[in-house]
Amino acid sequence: MRERVLVIDCRHDLTDPEAGRRAYEQGHIPGAAFLHLDRDLSGSINGRNGRHPLPDPRQFADTLAGLGADENTVIVAVDASAGIYAARLWWMCRWIGHLRCGVLDGGMQQWLAADGPLSTDAFVMPARGRLTVRPSLAPLWTIDHIEAWVRSGSDSDVAQLIDARAPERFRGDVEPLDPVAGHIPGACNRVFAHNLDVGGRFKQASQLREEFESLLAGRDPMAVVHTCGSGVTACHNLLAMEVAGLAGSALYAGSWSEWCSDPERPCAKGT
């Protein structure tokens, strides 16, 4: 059966949630659809599950099917923010068992630099696809897993928690988005931007592998759990490890915004 490529524009701005939709309407890759981080790539917020909780997997599969996706569709995610939102979409596709997915390296900036055309045409809805939830290809940790790990003393033999936020947020110097500053006790920090070269594309696989192996210090990649502010930029580090050939790490989707929602949970500061 012939493969169909579906480009999904998921540009977003955490400080201006409608900026991505406006940018899409002003010019997007011809034929691309648009999905919104808050409305399409996240579920309902209840004040305890973080800023971008995962939606029901069947609901997400239905959203993709509504864009015409089926089991043979190759989904390519694109953004204009170094790949952080595109990586979230990539991870979610794998989460529902859809392996035919990727990220446009360099995003819209690289598309424009290569003289790629833009369109302001509305997405033409094809015939509805059929996309079922299959066994997940993306390990997922929940708040219960993290709480048990912290209670155990953040045992590095069990897991290594890698936080993708900027160092000043990780240290707790500032916190522009969540009510509490700091990080989950036992976590270490690798800001997602370290995955990129000066041109805004992912570094070579060999370089990423060297950098992550240095951070892991001999630990199994499958023992790594990625976190961030709300489960978005963490996917960038997870994708970088996959690019590096270090497969199998997990995502803590609730991340810091879920962890700090309960004042009884301990919060660490500094490095």
Phi and psi in degrees as GROMACS dihedral restraints (atoms count N, CA, C in turn):
[ dihedral_restraints ]
;  ai    aj    ak    al  type     phi  dphi    fc
    3     4     5     6     1   -68.2    20    10
    4     5     6     7     1   134.3    20    10
    6     7     8     9     1   -78.3    20    10
    7     8     9    10     1   143.0    20    10
    9    10    11    12     1  -113.6    20    10
   10    11    12    13     1   138.0    20    10
   12    13    14    15     1   -98.9    20    10
   13    14    15    16     1   127.1    20    10
   15    16    17    18     1  -116.4    20    10
   16    17    18    19     1   113.3    20    10
   18    19    20    21     1   -89.3    20    10
   19    20    21    22     1   128.9    20    10
   21    22    23    24     1  -120.3    20    10
   22    23    24    25     1   118.2    20    10
   24    25    26    27     1   -85.1    20    10
   25    26    27    28     1   120.1    20    10
   27    28    29    30     1  -126.4    20    10
   28    29    30    31     1    38.7    20    10
   30    31    32    33     1   -59.2    20    10
   31    32    33    34     1   144.9    20    10
   33    34    35    36     1  -159.4    20    10
   34    35    36    37     1   160.6    20    10
   36    37    38    39     1  -140.9    20    10
   37    38    39    40     1   117.5    20    10
   39    40    41    42     1   -60.5    20    10
   40    41    42    43     1   -28.4    20    10
   42    43    44    45     1   -90.1    20    10
   43    44    45    46     1    -9.7    20    10
   45    46    47    48     1  -146.8    20    10
   46    47    48    49     1    81.0    20    10
   48    49    50    51     1   -58.4    20    10
   49    50    51    52     1   -19.5    20    10
   51    52    53    54     1   -96.5    20    10
   52    53    54    55     1     1.6    20    10
   54    55    56    57     1   -62.5    20    10
   55    56    57    58     1   -37.1    20    10
   57    58    59    60     1   -64.5    20    10
   58    59    60    61     1   -44.4    20    10
   60    61    62    63     1   -62.7    20    10
   61    62    63    64     1   -41.4    20    10
   63    64    65    66     1   -63.6    20    10
   64    65    66    67     1   -43.2    20    10
   66    67    68    69     1   -62.3    20    10
   67    68    69    70     1   -40.7    20    10
   69    70    71    72     1   -60.9    20    10
   70    71    72    73     1   -44.5    20    10
   72    73    74    75     1   -68.2    20    10
   73    74    75    76     1   -27.5    20    10
   75    76    77    78     1   -80.1    20    10
   76    77    78    79     1   -18.1    20    10
   78    79    80    81     1   162.8    20    10
   79    80    81    82     1   123.8    20    10
   81    82    83    84     1  -140.2    20    10
   82    83    84    85     1   168.7    20    10
   84    85    86    87     1   -60.3    20    10
   85    86    87    88     1   129.9    20    10
   87    88    89    90     1   -52.8    20    10
   88    89    90    91     1   130.9    20    10
   90    91    92    93     1    85.9    20    10
   91    92    93    94     1    -4.9    20    10
   93    94    95    96     1   -73.7    20    10
   94    95    96    97     1   145.4    20    10
   96    97    98    99     1   -93.9    20    10
   97    98    99   100     1   173.1    20    10
   99   100   101   102     1  -128.5    20    10
  100   101   102   103     1   135.0    20    10
  102   103   104   105     1  -127.0    20    10
  103   104   105   106     1   139.1    20    10
  105   106   107   108     1   -96.4    20    10
  106   107   108   109     1   133.5    20    10
  108   109   110   111     1   -55.8    20    10
  109   110   111   112     1   -47.9    20    10
  111   112   113   114     1   -72.8    20    10
  112   113   114   115     1   -39.4    20    10
  114   115   116   117     1   -94.6    20    10
  115   116   117   118     1   -29.8    20    10
  117   118   119   120     1  -111.5    20    10
  118   119   120   121     1   -30.5    20    10
  120   121   122   123     1  -107.0    20    10
  121   122   123   124     1    12.2    20    10
  123   124   125   126     1  -141.3    20    10
  124   125   126   127     1   159.1    20    10
  126   127   128   129     1   -99.9    20    10
  127   128   129   130     1  -165.0    20    10
  129   130   131   132     1   -75.8    20    10
  130   131   132   133     1   138.6    20    10
  132   133   134   135     1   -92.8    20    10
  133   134   135   136     1   133.6    20    10
  135   136   137   138     1  -118.9    20    10
  136   137   138   139     1     7.7    20    10
  138   139   140   141     1    90.2    20    10
  139   140   141   142     1    -9.1    20    10
  141   142   143   144     1  -126.0    20    10
  142   143   144   145     1    -6.1    20    10
  144   145   146   147     1  -113.1    20    10
  145   146   147   148     1    20.1    20    10
  147   148   149   150     1    88.5    20    10
  148   149   150   151     1   174.4    20    10
  150   151   152   153     1   -80.9    20    10
  151   152   153   154     1   -25.6    20    10
  153   154   155   156     1  -136.4    20    10
  154   155   156   157     1    66.0    20    10
  156   157   158   159     1   -64.3    20    10
  157   158   159   160     1   153.4    20    10
  159   160   161   162     1   -69.3    20    10
  160   161   162   163     1   144.4    20    10
  162   163   164   165     1   -76.1    20    10
  163   164   165   166     1   174.0    20    10
  165   166   167   168     1   -61.5    20    10
  166   167   168   169     1   131.7    20    10
  168   169   170   171     1   -59.4    20    10
  169   170   171   172     1   -35.1    20    10
  171   172   173   174     1   -67.6    20    10
  172   173   174   175     1   -35.6    20    10
  174   175   176   177     1   -64.4    20    10
  175   176   177   178     1   -42.5    20    10
  177   178   179   180     1   -65.2    20    10
  178   179   180   181     1   -43.0    20    10
  180   181   182   183     1   -60.2    20    10
  181   182   183   184     1   -37.8    20    10
  183   184   185   186     1   -67.2    20    10
  184   185   186   187     1   -37.1    20    10
  186   187   188   189     1   -61.1    20    10
  187   188   189   190     1   -45.5    20    10
  189   190   191   192     1   -66.1    20    10
  190   191   192   193     1   -40.1    20    10
  192   193   194   195     1   -62.5    20    10
  193   194   195   196     1   -33.3    20    10
  195   196   197   198     1   -65.6    20    10
  196   197   198   199     1   -19.4    20    10
  198   199   200   201     1   -92.4    20    10
  199   200   201   202     1     4.1    20    10
  201   202   203   204     1    98.7    20    10
  202   203   204   205     1     2.7    20    10
  204   205   206   207     1   -73.7    20    10
  205   206   207   208     1   141.5    20    10
  207   208   209   210     1  -135.2    20    10
  208   209   210   211     1  -169.2    20    10
  210   211   212   213     1   -64.0    20    10
  211   212   213   214     1   -22.5    20    10
  213   214   215   216     1   -98.6    20    10
  214   215   216   217     1     0.7    20    10
  216   217   218   219     1   -77.4    20    10
  217   218   219   220     1   131.8    20    10
  219   220   221   222     1   -90.7    20    10
  220   221   222   223     1   117.5    20    10
  222   223   224   225     1  -100.0    20    10
  223   224   225   226     1   125.3    20    10
  225   226   227   228     1  -117.2    20    10
  226   227   228   229     1   119.2    20    10
  228   229   230   231     1   -94.6    20    10
  229   230   231   232     1   140.9    20    10
  231   232   233   234     1  -139.9    20    10
  232   233   234   235     1   142.6    20    10
  234   235   236   237     1  -142.8    20    10
  235   236   237   238     1  -167.9    20    10
  237   238   239   240     1  -129.5    20    10
  238   239   240   241     1    29.5    20    10
  240   241   242   243     1  -131.7    20    10
  241   242   243   244     1    45.7    20    10
  243   244   245   246     1    66.4    20    10
  244   245   246   247     1    13.4    20    10
  246   247   248   249     1    95.8    20    10
  247   248   249   250     1     3.9    20    10
  249   250   251   252     1   -68.6    20    10
  250   251   252   253     1   -40.1    20    10
  252   253   254   255     1   -79.4    20    10
  253   254   255   256     1   -35.8    20    10
  255   256   257   258     1   -62.6    20    10
  256   257   258   259     1   -38.6    20    10
  258   259   260   261     1   -65.1    20    10
  259   260   261   262     1   -35.5    20    10
  261   262   263   264     1   -60.9    20    10
  262   263   264   265     1   -46.0    20    10
  264   265   266   267     1   -64.3    20    10
  265   266   267   268     1   -42.8    20    10
  267   268   269   270     1   -56.6    20    10
  268   269   270   271     1   -47.1    20    10
  270   271   272   273     1   -64.3    20    10
  271   272   273   274     1   -41.2    20    10
  273   274   275   276     1   -64.9    20    10
  274   275   276   277     1   -34.9    20    10
  276   277   278   279     1   -61.6    20    10
  277   278   279   280     1   -45.8    20    10
  279   280   281   282     1   -65.6    20    10
  280   281   282   283     1   -33.0    20    10
  282   283   284   285     1   -60.0    20    10
  283   284   285   286     1   -35.7    20    10
  285   286   287   288     1   -95.0    20    10
  286   287   288   289     1    13.0    20    10
  288   289   290   291     1    84.9    20    10
  289   290   291   292     1    16.1    20    10
  291   292   293   294     1   -99.9    20    10
  292   293   294   295     1   105.9    20    10
  294   295   296   297     1   -85.1    20    10
  295   296   297   298     1   -16.8    20    10
  297   298   299   300     1   -82.2    20    10
  298   299   300   301     1    74.1    20    10
  300   301   302   303     1  -149.9    20    10
  301   302   303   304     1   153.2    20    10
  303   304   305   306     1  -160.3    20    10
  304   305   306   307     1   177.1    20    10
  306   307   308   309     1  -122.3    20    10
  307   308   309   310     1   135.7    20    10
  309   310   311   312     1   -72.5    20    10
  310   311   312   313     1   108.7    20    10
  312   313   314   315     1   -65.2    20    10
  313   314   315   316     1   124.5    20    10
  315   316   317   318     1    90.2    20    10
  316   317   318   319     1   -11.6    20    10
  318   319   320   321     1    60.8    20    10
  319   320   321   322     1  -152.9    20    10
  321   322   323   324     1   -62.3    20    10
  322   323   324   325     1   -30.6    20    10
  324   325   326   327     1   -61.7    20    10
  325   326   327   328     1   -43.9    20    10
  327   328   329   330     1   -70.3    20    10
  328   329   330   331     1   -35.5    20    10
  330   331   332   333     1   -60.1    20    10
  331   332   333   334     1   -45.3    20    10
  333   334   335   336     1   -70.6    20    10
  334   335   336   337     1   -37.0    20    10
  336   337   338   339     1   -63.9    20    10
  337   338   339   340     1   -27.9    20    10
  339   340   341   342     1   -91.0    20    10
  340   341   342   343     1    14.9    20    10
  342   343   344   345     1    61.1    20    10
  343   344   345   346     1    32.8    20    10
  345   346   347   348     1   -67.6    20    10
  346   347   348   349     1   140.3    20    10
  348   349   350   351     1   -73.6    20    10
  349   350   351   352     1   158.0    20    10
  351   352   353   354     1  -119.4    20    10
  352   353   354   355     1   153.7    20    10
  354   355   356   357     1  -132.8    20    10
  355   356   357   358     1   148.2    20    10
  357   358   359   360     1  -110.7    20    10
  358   359   360   361     1     8.4    20    10
  360   361   362   363     1   -69.4    20    10
  361   362   363   364     1   144.6    20    10
  363   364   365   366     1   -67.7    20    10
  364   365   366   367     1   149.8    20    10
  366   367   368   369     1   -62.0    20    10
  367   368   369   370     1   129.4    20    10
  369   370   371   372     1   -89.4    20    10
  370   371   372   373     1   113.8    20    10
  372   373   374   375     1   -69.6    20    10
  373   374   375   376     1   115.8    20    10
  375   376   377   378     1   -78.8    20    10
  376   377   378   379     1  -174.1    20    10
  378   379   380   381     1   -60.3    20    10
  379   380   381   382     1   141.4    20    10
  381   382   383   384     1   -60.1    20    10
  382   383   384   385     1   137.9    20    10
  384   385   386   387     1   -90.3    20    10
  385   386   387   388     1  -179.4    20    10
  387   388   389   390     1  -128.2    20    10
  388   389   390   391     1   114.8    20    10
  390   391   392   393     1  -134.8    20    10
  391   392   393   394     1   112.7    20    10
  393   394   395   396     1   -99.7    20    10
  394   395   396   397     1   157.6    20    10
  396   397   398   399     1   -78.6    20    10
  397   398   399   400     1   121.4    20    10
  399   400   401   402     1  -106.4    20    10
  400   401   402   403     1   173.3    20    10
  402   403   404   405     1   -52.7    20    10
  403   404   405   406     1   133.3    20    10
  405   406   407   408     1   -67.0    20    10
  406   407   408   409     1   143.3    20    10
  408   409   410   411     1  -105.5    20    10
  409   410   411   412     1    13.1    20    10
  411   412   413   414     1  -133.7    20    10
  412   413   414   415     1   101.7    20    10
  414   415   416   417     1   -58.0    20    10
  415   416   417   418     1   142.5    20    10
  417   418   419   420     1  -134.8    20    10
  418   419   420   421     1   128.9    20    10
  420   421   422   423     1  -100.6    20    10
  421   422   423   424     1   144.2    20    10
  423   424   425   426     1  -106.1    20    10
  424   425   426   427     1   176.2    20    10
  426   427   428   429     1   -58.8    20    10
  427   428   429   430     1   -34.0    20    10
  429   430   431   432     1   -64.0    20    10
  430   431   432   433     1   -41.7    20    10
  432   433   434   435     1   -61.4    20    10
  433   434   435   436     1   -45.6    20    10
  435   436   437   438     1   -66.4    20    10
  436   437   438   439     1   -42.4    20    10
  438   439   440   441     1   -61.4    20    10
  439   440   441   442     1   -42.5    20    10
  441   442   443   444     1   -64.9    20    10
  442   443   444   445     1   -38.9    20    10
  444   445   446   447     1   -66.0    20    10
  445   446   447   448     1   -43.6    20    10
  447   448   449   450     1   -65.5    20    10
  448   449   450   451     1   -41.1    20    10
  450   451   452   453     1   -62.1    20    10
  451   452   453   454     1   -31.2    20    10
  453   454   455   456     1   -77.4    20    10
  454   455   456   457     1    -1.5    20    10
  456   457   458   459     1    96.4    20    10
  457   458   459   460     1    21.8    20    10
  459   460   461   462     1    53.7    20    10
  460   461   462   463     1    52.1    20    10
  462   463   464   465     1   -61.8    20    10
  463   464   465   466     1   113.3    20    10
  465   466   467   468     1   -70.2    20    10
  466   467   468   469     1   -14.4    20    10
  468   469   470   471     1   -76.9    20    10
  469   470   471   472     1   -19.1    20    10
  471   472   473   474     1   -91.8    20    10
  472   473   474   475     1   -46.3    20    10
  474   475   476   477     1  -159.5    20    10
  475   476   477   478     1   158.4    20    10
  477   478   479   480     1  -122.9    20    10
  478   479   480   481     1   118.7    20    10
  480   481   482   483     1   -92.4    20    10
  481   482   483   484     1   121.8    20    10
  483   484   485   486     1  -114.2    20    10
  484   485   486   487     1   120.6    20    10
  486   487   488   489     1   -98.2    20    10
  487   488   489   490     1   126.2    20    10
  489   490   491   492     1   -91.5    20    10
  490   491   492   493     1     2.9    20    10
  492   493   494   495     1   -74.5    20    10
  493   494   495   496     1   165.1    20    10
  495   496   497   498     1   -59.5    20    10
  496   497   498   499     1   146.8    20    10
  498   499   500   501     1   -54.4    20    10
  499   500   501   502     1   -38.3    20    10
  501   502   503   504     1   -67.8    20    10
  502   503   504   505     1   -30.5    20    10
  504   505   506   507     1   -75.5    20    10
  505   506   507   508     1   -42.4    20    10
  507   508   509   510     1   -58.2    20    10
  508   509   510   511     1   -44.9    20    10
  510   511   512   513     1   -68.3    20    10
  511   512   513   514     1   -21.9    20    10
  513   514   515   516     1    90.7    20    10
  514   515   516   517     1    14.7    20    10
  516   517   518   519     1   -67.3    20    10
  517   518   519   520     1   -39.6    20    10
  519   520   521   522     1  -140.3    20    10
  520   521   522   523     1   158.7    20    10
  522   523   524   525     1  -152.9    20    10
  523   524   525   526     1    95.6    20    10
  525   526   527   528     1   -80.7    20    10
  526   527   528   529     1   -13.7    20    10
  528   529   530   531     1  -119.9    20    10
  529   530   531   532     1   -29.3    20    10
  531   532   533   534     1  -114.8    20    10
  532   533   534   535     1   158.7    20    10
  534   535   536   537     1   -74.8    20    10
  535   536   537   538     1   -15.2    20    10
  537   538   539   540     1  -127.5    20    10
  538   539   540   541     1   140.4    20    10
  540   541   542   543     1   -99.5    20    10
  541   542   543   544     1   151.1    20    10
  543   544   545   546     1   129.7    20    10
  544   545   546   547     1  -158.9    20    10
  546   547   548   549     1  -147.9    20    10
  547   548   549   550     1   167.4    20    10
  549   550   551   552     1   -67.3    20    10
  550   551   552   553     1   129.0    20    10
  552   553   554   555     1   -54.0    20    10
  553   554   555   556     1   132.6    20    10
  555   556   557   558     1    95.0    20    10
  556   557   558   559     1   -11.7    20    10
  558   559   560   561     1   -74.9    20    10
  559   560   561   562     1   154.2    20    10
  561   562   563   564     1  -115.1    20    10
  562   563   564   565     1   169.6    20    10
  564   565   566   567     1  -118.9    20    10
  565   566   567   568     1   128.9    20    10
  567   568   569   570     1  -139.9    20    10
  568   569   570   571     1   103.2    20    10
  570   571   572   573     1   -63.2    20    10
  571   572   573   574     1   137.3    20    10
  573   574   575   576     1   -56.7    20    10
  574   575   576   577     1   -30.6    20    10
  576   577   578   579     1   -61.0    20    10
  577   578   579   580     1   -21.0    20    10
  579   580   581   582     1   -68.5    20    10
  580   581   582   583     1   -10.4    20    10
  582   583   584   585     1   -81.3    20    10
  583   584   585   586     1    -7.5    20    10
  585   586   587   588     1  -109.1    20    10
  586   587   588   589     1   151.1    20    10
  588   589   590   591     1   -87.8    20    10
  589   590   591   592     1  -176.7    20    10
  591   592   593   594     1   -66.6    20    10
  592   593   594   595     1   -19.7    20    10
  594   595   596   597     1   -89.2    20    10
  595   596   597   598     1     1.7    20    10
  597   598   599   600     1    84.1    20    10
  598   599   600   601     1    13.7    20    10
  600   601   602   603     1  -108.2    20    10
  601   602   603   604     1   162.8    20    10
  603   604   605   606     1   -62.3    20    10
  604   605   606   607     1   140.0    20    10
  606   607   608   609     1   -62.1    20    10
  607   608   609   610     1   165.7    20    10
  609   610   611   612     1   -59.8    20    10
  610   611   612   613     1   148.2    20    10
  612   613   614   615     1   -56.6    20    10
  613   614   615   616     1   -39.7    20    10
  615   616   617   618     1   -64.0    20    10
  616   617   618   619     1   -38.6    20    10
  618   619   620   621     1   -69.9    20    10
  619   620   621   622     1   -42.0    20    10
  621   622   623   624     1   -62.0    20    10
  622   623   624   625     1   -40.4    20    10
  624   625   626   627     1   -63.1    20    10
  625   626   627   628     1   -43.5    20    10
  627   628   629   630     1   -61.4    20    10
  628   629   630   631     1   -43.0    20    10
  630   631   632   633     1   -67.8    20    10
  631   632   633   634     1   -44.1    20    10
  633   634   635   636     1   -71.9    20    10
  634   635   636   637     1   -36.2    20    10
  636   637   638   639     1   -63.8    20    10
  637   638   639   640     1   -34.8    20    10
  639   640   641   642     1   -64.7    20    10
  640   641   642   643     1   -40.0    20    10
  642   643   644   645     1   -69.5    20    10
  643   644   645   646     1   -38.8    20    10
  645   646   647   648     1   -74.2    20    10
  646   647   648   649     1   -26.0    20    10
  648   649   650   651     1    51.2    20    10
  649   650   651   652     1    47.8    20    10
  651   652   653   654     1    91.4    20    10
  652   653   654   655     1    -6.2    20    10
  654   655   656   657     1   -74.3    20    10
  655   656   657   658     1   151.8    20    10
  657   658   659   660     1   -67.4    20    10
  658   659   660   661     1   131.8    20    10
  660   661   662   663     1   -55.5    20    10
  661   662   663   664     1   -27.7    20    10
  663   664   665   666     1   -72.9    20    10
  664   665   666   667     1    -8.7    20    10
  666   667   668   669     1   -92.6    20    10
  667   668   669   670     1     0.9    20    10
  669   670   671   672     1   -87.7    20    10
  670   671   672   673     1   136.2    20    10
  672   673   674   675     1  -123.9    20    10
  673   674   675   676     1   126.1    20    10
  675   676   677   678     1   -96.9    20    10
  676   677   678   679     1   139.6    20    10
  678   679   680   681     1  -142.1    20    10
  679   680   681   682     1   170.4    20    10
  681   682   683   684     1  -164.1    20    10
  682   683   684   685     1  -139.4    20    10
  684   685   686   687     1   -83.2    20    10
  685   686   687   688     1   -43.9    20    10
  687   688   689   690     1  -145.6    20    10
  688   689   690   691     1    22.2    20    10
  690   691   692   693     1    84.3    20    10
  691   692   693   694     1    20.6    20    10
  693   694   695   696     1  -106.6    20    10
  694   695   696   697     1   -65.5    20    10
  696   697   698   699     1   -65.9    20    10
  697   698   699   700     1   -22.1    20    10
  699   700   701   702     1   -57.5    20    10
  700   701   702   703     1   -33.0    20    10
  702   703   704   705     1   -66.2    20    10
  703   704   705   706     1   -25.0    20    10
  705   706   707   708     1   -67.2    20    10
  706   707   708   709     1   -45.3    20    10
  708   709   710   711     1   -64.7    20    10
  709   710   711   712     1   -37.6    20    10
  711   712   713   714     1   -64.4    20    10
  712   713   714   715     1   -43.4    20    10
  714   715   716   717     1   -63.7    20    10
  715   716   717   718     1   -41.1    20    10
  717   718   719   720     1   -60.4    20    10
  718   719   720   721     1   -39.2    20    10
  720   721   722   723     1   -66.3    20    10
  721   722   723   724     1   -38.0    20    10
  723   724   725   726     1   -63.4    20    10
  724   725   726   727     1   -42.9    20    10
  726   727   728   729     1   -58.9    20    10
  727   728   729   730     1   -37.1    20    10
  729   730   731   732     1   -76.6    20    10
  730   731   732   733     1    -3.6    20    10
  732   733   734   735     1    82.3    20    10
  733   734   735   736     1    15.5    20    10
  735   736   737   738     1  -106.7    20    10
  736   737   738   739     1    78.9    20    10
  738   739   740   741     1   -87.4    20    10
  739   740   741   742     1   158.8    20    10
  741   742   743   744     1   102.6    20    10
  742   743   744   745     1     2.5    20    10
  744   745   746   747     1   -73.8    20    10
  745   746   747   748     1   161.7    20    10
  747   748   749   750     1  -109.5    20    10
  748   749   750   751     1   165.7    20    10
  750   751   752   753     1  -115.2    20    10
  751   752   753   754     1   135.1    20    10
  753   754   755   756     1   -98.5    20    10
  754   755   756   757     1    97.9    20    10
  756   757   758   759     1   -66.9    20    10
  757   758   759   760     1   -35.5    20    10
  759   760   761   762     1   -66.6    20    10
  760   761   762   763     1   -35.7    20    10
  762   763   764   765     1    53.4    20    10
  763   764   765   766     1  -159.6    20    10
  765   766   767   768     1   -58.5    20    10
  766   767   768   769     1   -37.4    20    10
  768   769   770   771     1   -65.2    20    10
  769   770   771   772     1   -30.8    20    10
  771   772   773   774     1   -78.5    20    10
  772   773   774   775     1   -45.4    20    10
  774   775   776   777     1   -57.5    20    10
  775   776   777   778     1   -46.3    20    10
  777   778   779   780     1   -81.2    20    10
  778   779   780   781     1    -0.6    20    10
  780   781   782   783     1   -72.8    20    10
  781   782   783   784     1   -17.2    20    10
  783   784   785   786     1  -108.8    20    10
  784   785   786   787     1   113.4    20    10
  786   787   788   789     1   -64.4    20    10
  787   788   789   790     1   -13.7    20    10
  789   790   791   792     1   -78.9    20    10
  790   791   792   793     1   -15.6    20    10
  792   793   794   795     1   -80.8    20    10
  793   794   795   796     1   138.5    20    10
  795   796   797   798     1   -71.1    20    10
  796   797   798   799     1   146.0    20    10
  798   799   800   801     1  -126.2    20    10
  799   800   801   802     1   133.8    20    10
  801   802   803   804     1  -104.3    20    10
  802   803   804   805     1   153.8    20    10
  804   805   806   807     1  -132.1    20    10
  805   806   807   808     1   163.1    20    10
  807   808   809   810     1    84.0    20    10
  808   809   810   811     1  -168.3    20    10
